[in-house]
Amino acid sequence: DEVSAMASQAIREVRGIAQNLRPFQLDELGLTKSIAALARDLGDSSTIEVHTQLDDVDRALAPEHEIHFYRAIQECLNNVLKHSQ
């Protein structure tokens, strides 16, 4: 049972790492909805009230650059969570 639990945890961690490399939302939903999901997740997982007003930025960047923009927004939202009162 212990080995099975450890293996299950390892699988969950590997899936999390793989998803964090290139979140599936970028390919499935596009950049705009992926950013909205980041903001929604922040609001859902904290006491911070989050409102978004996003222009459509899908296809504004080359696909290989979308991940960098996504990560920058993700870091900004993490900083809001970390440093807000």
C-alpha angles and dihedrals in degrees: 000000000000093000091047091051091049091049091050090050091049091051091051090050093049091049090050092050092048092049091049091055092063113353111226089227091073092060097035102039106017130239098290096054091041090057090047089052091052091053092045091050090052090053093045094050099044143035091255115114108225127197123177135197108183132179115218105269097169111133091007088114133039110264092248090057097046092079091058092052090045091051092049091053090045091053091048091053091047089052090052089053094045099045105031122104 
